[in-house]
Amino acid sequence: MDIENFFAILKDGEWHNIPELAKQIEIPADKLTEFSQFLSKQGIIEYEDQTQRIKIKPEWKELIPEEKEPATEPKITVATVMIPPETTVDIQSTLIQNATKIDLELTLRINGKIQEVVINL
């Protein structure tokens, strides 16, 4: 049973139908009923046997952590730049140094992990 999903769904404080909830979290309804009865005896949720509904008690609702934001991928910089000879440029905190005696045209993809690039010929 995915306990995190179970409690995340109950966090809204509304009544939830056990058979529907069981389908949603992909466990057998009889197992969810048994688990719900246990949590009810512990005073964590309210359980209605006749209607097969459950809801979390208000005092427990606040203890359930908020859903985590999905991790976002770092933004990627894509650019074409001309760097004059013996010059350093800063593109989104990435230092790019042209240590040559000629102009350089560079096409870059920077994902925030590179901090410095030096070009020698």
Biotite code that builds the C-alpha atoms (Angstrom):
import biotite.structure as struc

atoms = struc.array([
    struc.Atom([0.000, 0.000, 0.000], chain_id="A", res_id=1, res_name="MET", atom_name="CA", element="C"),
    struc.Atom([1.285, 3.450, -0.841], chain_id="A", res_id=2, res_name="ASP", atom_name="CA", element="C"),
    struc.Atom([0.759, 5.187, 2.497], chain_id="A", res_id=3, res_name="ILE", atom_name="CA", element="C"),
    struc.Atom([1.880, 8.576, 1.154], chain_id="A", res_id=4, res_name="GLU", atom_name="CA", element="C"),
    struc.Atom([-0.806, 8.554, -1.558], chain_id="A", res_id=5, res_name="ASN", atom_name="CA", element="C"),
    struc.Atom([-3.413, 7.367, 0.920], chain_id="A", res_id=6, res_name="PHE", atom_name="CA", element="C"),
    struc.Atom([-2.763, 10.246, 3.315], chain_id="A", res_id=7, res_name="PHE", atom_name="CA", element="C"),
    struc.Atom([-2.264, 12.792, 0.518], chain_id="A", res_id=8, res_name="ALA", atom_name="CA", element="C"),
    struc.Atom([-5.778, 11.989, -0.699], chain_id="A", res_id=9, res_name="ILE", atom_name="CA", element="C"),
    struc.Atom([-7.259, 12.155, 2.811], chain_id="A", res_id=10, res_name="LEU", atom_name="CA", element="C"),
    struc.Atom([-5.551, 15.478, 3.528], chain_id="A", res_id=11, res_name="LYS", atom_name="CA", element="C"),
    struc.Atom([-8.466, 17.359, 1.913], chain_id="A", res_id=12, res_name="ASP", atom_name="CA", element="C"),
    struc.Atom([-10.579, 16.466, 4.993], chain_id="A", res_id=13, res_name="GLY", atom_name="CA", element="C"),
    struc.Atom([-13.503, 15.246, 2.876], chain_id="A", res_id=14, res_name="GLU", atom_name="CA", element="C"),
    struc.Atom([-15.263, 11.877, 3.042], chain_id="A", res_id=15, res_name="TRP", atom_name="CA", element="C"),
    struc.Atom([-13.847, 9.229, 0.699], chain_id="A", res_id=16, res_name="HIS", atom_name="CA", element="C"),
    struc.Atom([-15.554, 6.055, -0.483], chain_id="A", res_id=17, res_name="ASN", atom_name="CA", element="C"),
    struc.Atom([-13.357, 3.043, 0.355], chain_id="A", res_id=18, res_name="ILE", atom_name="CA", element="C"),
    struc.Atom([-13.992, 1.055, -2.860], chain_id="A", res_id=19, res_name="PRO", atom_name="CA", element="C"),
    struc.Atom([-13.224, 4.119, -5.019], chain_id="A", res_id=20, res_name="GLU", atom_name="CA", element="C"),
    struc.Atom([-10.178, 5.027, -2.953], chain_id="A", res_id=21, res_name="LEU", atom_name="CA", element="C"),
    struc.Atom([-8.935, 1.435, -3.163], chain_id="A", res_id=22, res_name="ALA", atom_name="CA", element="C"),
    struc.Atom([-9.046, 1.619, -6.970], chain_id="A", res_id=23, res_name="LYS", atom_name="CA", element="C"),
    struc.Atom([-7.304, 4.971, -6.922], chain_id="A", res_id=24, res_name="GLN", atom_name="CA", element="C"),
    struc.Atom([-4.384, 3.760, -4.814], chain_id="A", res_id=25, res_name="ILE", atom_name="CA", element="C"),
    struc.Atom([-4.445, 0.313, -6.416], chain_id="A", res_id=26, res_name="GLU", atom_name="CA", element="C"),
    struc.Atom([-5.007, -1.972, -3.437], chain_id="A", res_id=27, res_name="ILE", atom_name="CA", element="C"),
    struc.Atom([-7.805, -4.443, -2.645], chain_id="A", res_id=28, res_name="PRO", atom_name="CA", element="C"),
    struc.Atom([-10.821, -2.806, -0.985], chain_id="A", res_id=29, res_name="ALA", atom_name="CA", element="C"),
    struc.Atom([-10.843, -5.379, 1.833], chain_id="A", res_id=30, res_name="ASP", atom_name="CA", element="C"),
    struc.Atom([-7.245, -4.491, 2.753], chain_id="A", res_id=31, res_name="LYS", atom_name="CA", element="C"),
    struc.Atom([-8.099, -0.784, 2.740], chain_id="A", res_id=32, res_name="LEU", atom_name="CA", element="C"),
    struc.Atom([-11.149, -1.465, 4.916], chain_id="A", res_id=33, res_name="THR", atom_name="CA", element="C"),
    struc.Atom([-9.011, -3.390, 7.401], chain_id="A", res_id=34, res_name="GLU", atom_name="CA", element="C"),
    struc.Atom([-6.386, -0.615, 7.436], chain_id="A", res_id=35, res_name="PHE", atom_name="CA", element="C"),
    struc.Atom([-9.096, 2.043, 7.819], chain_id="A", res_id=36, res_name="SER", atom_name="CA", element="C"),
    struc.Atom([-10.643, 0.206, 10.778], chain_id="A", res_id=37, res_name="GLN", atom_name="CA", element="C"),
    struc.Atom([-7.211, 0.089, 12.432], chain_id="A", res_id=38, res_name="PHE", atom_name="CA", element="C"),
    struc.Atom([-6.631, 3.825, 11.882], chain_id="A", res_id=39, res_name="LEU", atom_name="CA", element="C"),
    struc.Atom([-10.114, 4.560, 13.194], chain_id="A", res_id=40, res_name="SER", atom_name="CA", element="C"),
    struc.Atom([-9.414, 2.626, 16.416], chain_id="A", res_id=41, res_name="LYS", atom_name="CA", element="C"),
    struc.Atom([-6.220, 4.697, 16.792], chain_id="A", res_id=42, res_name="GLN", atom_name="CA", element="C"),
    struc.Atom([-8.267, 7.905, 16.474], chain_id="A", res_id=43, res_name="GLY", atom_name="CA", element="C"),
    struc.Atom([-6.571, 9.039, 13.244], chain_id="A", res_id=44, res_name="ILE", atom_name="CA", element="C"),
    struc.Atom([-9.498, 8.767, 10.845], chain_id="A", res_id=45, res_name="ILE", atom_name="CA", element="C"),
    struc.Atom([-13.268, 8.557, 11.012], chain_id="A", res_id=46, res_name="GLU", atom_name="CA", element="C"),
    struc.Atom([-14.668, 5.345, 9.573], chain_id="A", res_id=47, res_name="TYR", atom_name="CA", element="C"),
    struc.Atom([-18.304, 4.720, 8.648], chain_id="A", res_id=48, res_name="GLU", atom_name="CA", element="C"),
    struc.Atom([-18.874, 0.980, 8.360], chain_id="A", res_id=49, res_name="ASP", atom_name="CA", element="C"),
    struc.Atom([-22.338, 1.177, 6.765], chain_id="A", res_id=50, res_name="GLN", atom_name="CA", element="C"),
    struc.Atom([-21.425, 3.710, 4.062], chain_id="A", res_id=51, res_name="THR", atom_name="CA", element="C"),
    struc.Atom([-17.825, 2.473, 3.616], chain_id="A", res_id=52, res_name="GLN", atom_name="CA", element="C"),
    struc.Atom([-16.483, 6.018, 3.891], chain_id="A", res_id=53, res_name="ARG", atom_name="CA", element="C"),
    struc.Atom([-13.466, 7.462, 5.656], chain_id="A", res_id=54, res_name="ILE", atom_name="CA", element="C"),
    struc.Atom([-12.002, 10.872, 6.361], chain_id="A", res_id=55, res_name="LYS", atom_name="CA", element="C"),
    struc.Atom([-9.064, 12.091, 8.360], chain_id="A", res_id=56, res_name="ILE", atom_name="CA", element="C"),
    struc.Atom([-9.722, 13.751, 11.700], chain_id="A", res_id=57, res_name="LYS", atom_name="CA", element="C"),
    struc.Atom([-8.940, 17.487, 11.611], chain_id="A", res_id=58, res_name="PRO", atom_name="CA", element="C"),
    struc.Atom([-6.261, 17.308, 14.302], chain_id="A", res_id=59, res_name="GLU", atom_name="CA", element="C"),
    struc.Atom([-4.277, 14.808, 12.186], chain_id="A", res_id=60, res_name="TRP", atom_name="CA", element="C"),
    struc.Atom([-4.780, 16.589, 8.874], chain_id="A", res_id=61, res_name="LYS", atom_name="CA", element="C"),
    struc.Atom([-2.211, 19.280, 9.679], chain_id="A", res_id=62, res_name="GLU", atom_name="CA", element="C"),
    struc.Atom([0.488, 16.669, 10.343], chain_id="A", res_id=63, res_name="LEU", atom_name="CA", element="C"),
    struc.Atom([0.431, 15.418, 6.758], chain_id="A", res_id=64, res_name="ILE", atom_name="CA", element="C"),
    struc.Atom([3.214, 17.115, 4.779], chain_id="A", res_id=65, res_name="PRO", atom_name="CA", element="C"),
    struc.Atom([2.363, 19.126, 1.685], chain_id="A", res_id=66, res_name="GLU", atom_name="CA", element="C"),
    struc.Atom([2.967, 17.481, -1.651], chain_id="A", res_id=67, res_name="GLU", atom_name="CA", element="C"),
    struc.Atom([6.479, 17.967, -2.889], chain_id="A", res_id=68, res_name="LYS", atom_name="CA", element="C"),
    struc.Atom([7.021, 20.096, -5.929], chain_id="A", res_id=69, res_name="GLU", atom_name="CA", element="C"),
    struc.Atom([8.482, 18.077, -8.744], chain_id="A", res_id=70, res_name="PRO", atom_name="CA", element="C"),
    struc.Atom([12.139, 18.801, -9.275], chain_id="A", res_id=71, res_name="ALA", atom_name="CA", element="C"),
    struc.Atom([12.620, 21.084, -12.213], chain_id="A", res_id=72, res_name="THR", atom_name="CA", element="C"),
    struc.Atom([15.375, 20.668, -14.708], chain_id="A", res_id=73, res_name="GLU", atom_name="CA", element="C"),
    struc.Atom([17.885, 23.507, -14.758], chain_id="A", res_id=74, res_name="PRO", atom_name="CA", element="C"),
    struc.Atom([17.407, 25.973, -17.554], chain_id="A", res_id=75, res_name="LYS", atom_name="CA", element="C"),
    struc.Atom([19.771, 25.535, -20.462], chain_id="A", res_id=76, res_name="ILE", atom_name="CA", element="C"),
    struc.Atom([21.318, 28.559, -22.104], chain_id="A", res_id=77, res_name="THR", atom_name="CA", element="C"),
    struc.Atom([21.812, 28.281, -25.841], chain_id="A", res_id=78, res_name="VAL", atom_name="CA", element="C"),
    struc.Atom([23.797, 31.045, -27.512], chain_id="A", res_id=79, res_name="ALA", atom_name="CA", element="C"),
    struc.Atom([26.207, 31.894, -30.274], chain_id="A", res_id=80, res_name="THR", atom_name="CA", element="C"),
    struc.Atom([28.779, 34.483, -29.237], chain_id="A", res_id=81, res_name="VAL", atom_name="CA", element="C"),
    struc.Atom([31.793, 36.212, -30.754], chain_id="A", res_id=82, res_name="MET", atom_name="CA", element="C"),
    struc.Atom([34.665, 36.487, -28.294], chain_id="A", res_id=83, res_name="ILE", atom_name="CA", element="C"),
    struc.Atom([37.484, 38.873, -29.191], chain_id="A", res_id=84, res_name="PRO", atom_name="CA", element="C"),
    struc.Atom([41.113, 37.738, -28.700], chain_id="A", res_id=85, res_name="PRO", atom_name="CA", element="C"),
    struc.Atom([42.423, 37.560, -25.128], chain_id="A", res_id=86, res_name="GLU", atom_name="CA", element="C"),
    struc.Atom([39.017, 38.409, -23.657], chain_id="A", res_id=87, res_name="THR", atom_name="CA", element="C"),
    struc.Atom([36.826, 36.837, -20.977], chain_id="A", res_id=88, res_name="THR", atom_name="CA", element="C"),
    struc.Atom([33.021, 36.956, -21.089], chain_id="A", res_id=89, res_name="VAL", atom_name="CA", element="C"),
    struc.Atom([30.545, 35.978, -18.399], chain_id="A", res_id=90, res_name="ASP", atom_name="CA", element="C"),
    struc.Atom([27.384, 34.170, -19.544], chain_id="A", res_id=91, res_name="ILE", atom_name="CA", element="C"),
    struc.Atom([25.051, 33.229, -16.680], chain_id="A", res_id=92, res_name="GLN", atom_name="CA", element="C"),
    struc.Atom([27.907, 32.930, -14.187], chain_id="A", res_id=93, res_name="SER", atom_name="CA", element="C"),
    struc.Atom([30.008, 30.855, -16.587], chain_id="A", res_id=94, res_name="THR", atom_name="CA", element="C"),
    struc.Atom([33.317, 32.499, -17.484], chain_id="A", res_id=95, res_name="LEU", atom_name="CA", element="C"),
    struc.Atom([34.519, 31.895, -21.045], chain_id="A", res_id=96, res_name="ILE", atom_name="CA", element="C"),
    struc.Atom([38.040, 33.042, -21.819], chain_id="A", res_id=97, res_name="GLN", atom_name="CA", element="C"),
    struc.Atom([39.478, 33.352, -25.313], chain_id="A", res_id=98, res_name="ASN", atom_name="CA", element="C"),
    struc.Atom([43.216, 32.975, -24.707], chain_id="A", res_id=99, res_name="ALA", atom_name="CA", element="C"),
    struc.Atom([43.966, 33.034, -28.453], chain_id="A", res_id=100, res_name="THR", atom_name="CA", element="C"),
    struc.Atom([45.037, 35.864, -30.748], chain_id="A", res_id=101, res_name="LYS", atom_name="CA", element="C"),
    struc.Atom([41.967, 35.480, -33.048], chain_id="A", res_id=102, res_name="ILE", atom_name="CA", element="C"),
    struc.Atom([38.227, 36.190, -32.813], chain_id="A", res_id=103, res_name="ASP", atom_name="CA", element="C"),
    struc.Atom([36.241, 33.078, -31.884], chain_id="A", res_id=104, res_name="LEU", atom_name="CA", element="C"),
    struc.Atom([32.646, 32.269, -32.714], chain_id="A", res_id=105, res_name="GLU", atom_name="CA", element="C"),
    struc.Atom([31.188, 29.814, -30.201], chain_id="A", res_id=106, res_name="LEU", atom_name="CA", element="C"),
    struc.Atom([27.843, 28.080, -30.043], chain_id="A", res_id=107, res_name="THR", atom_name="CA", element="C"),
    struc.Atom([27.099, 27.190, -26.421], chain_id="A", res_id=108, res_name="LEU", atom_name="CA", element="C"),
    struc.Atom([24.693, 25.070, -24.426], chain_id="A", res_id=109, res_name="ARG", atom_name="CA", element="C"),
    struc.Atom([25.133, 25.779, -20.730], chain_id="A", res_id=110, res_name="ILE", atom_name="CA", element="C"),
    struc.Atom([23.086, 24.021, -18.067], chain_id="A", res_id=111, res_name="ASN", atom_name="CA", element="C"),
    struc.Atom([24.447, 25.888, -15.062], chain_id="A", res_id=112, res_name="GLY", atom_name="CA", element="C"),
    struc.Atom([27.028, 23.294, -14.060], chain_id="A", res_id=113, res_name="LYS", atom_name="CA", element="C"),
    struc.Atom([30.011, 24.662, -16.003], chain_id="A", res_id=114, res_name="ILE", atom_name="CA", element="C"),
    struc.Atom([31.769, 27.527, -14.254], chain_id="A", res_id=115, res_name="GLN", atom_name="CA", element="C"),
    struc.Atom([34.685, 28.321, -16.533], chain_id="A", res_id=116, res_name="GLU", atom_name="CA", element="C"),
    struc.Atom([35.883, 27.598, -20.074], chain_id="A", res_id=117, res_name="VAL", atom_name="CA", element="C"),
    struc.Atom([39.306, 28.601, -21.422], chain_id="A", res_id=118, res_name="VAL", atom_name="CA", element="C"),
    struc.Atom([40.073, 28.309, -25.131], chain_id="A", res_id=119, res_name="ILE", atom_name="CA", element="C"),
    struc.Atom([43.697, 27.993, -26.285], chain_id="A", res_id=120, res_name="ASN", atom_name="CA", element="C"),
    struc.Atom([44.955, 27.233, -29.775], chain_id="A", res_id=121, res_name="LEU", atom_name="CA", element="C"),
])
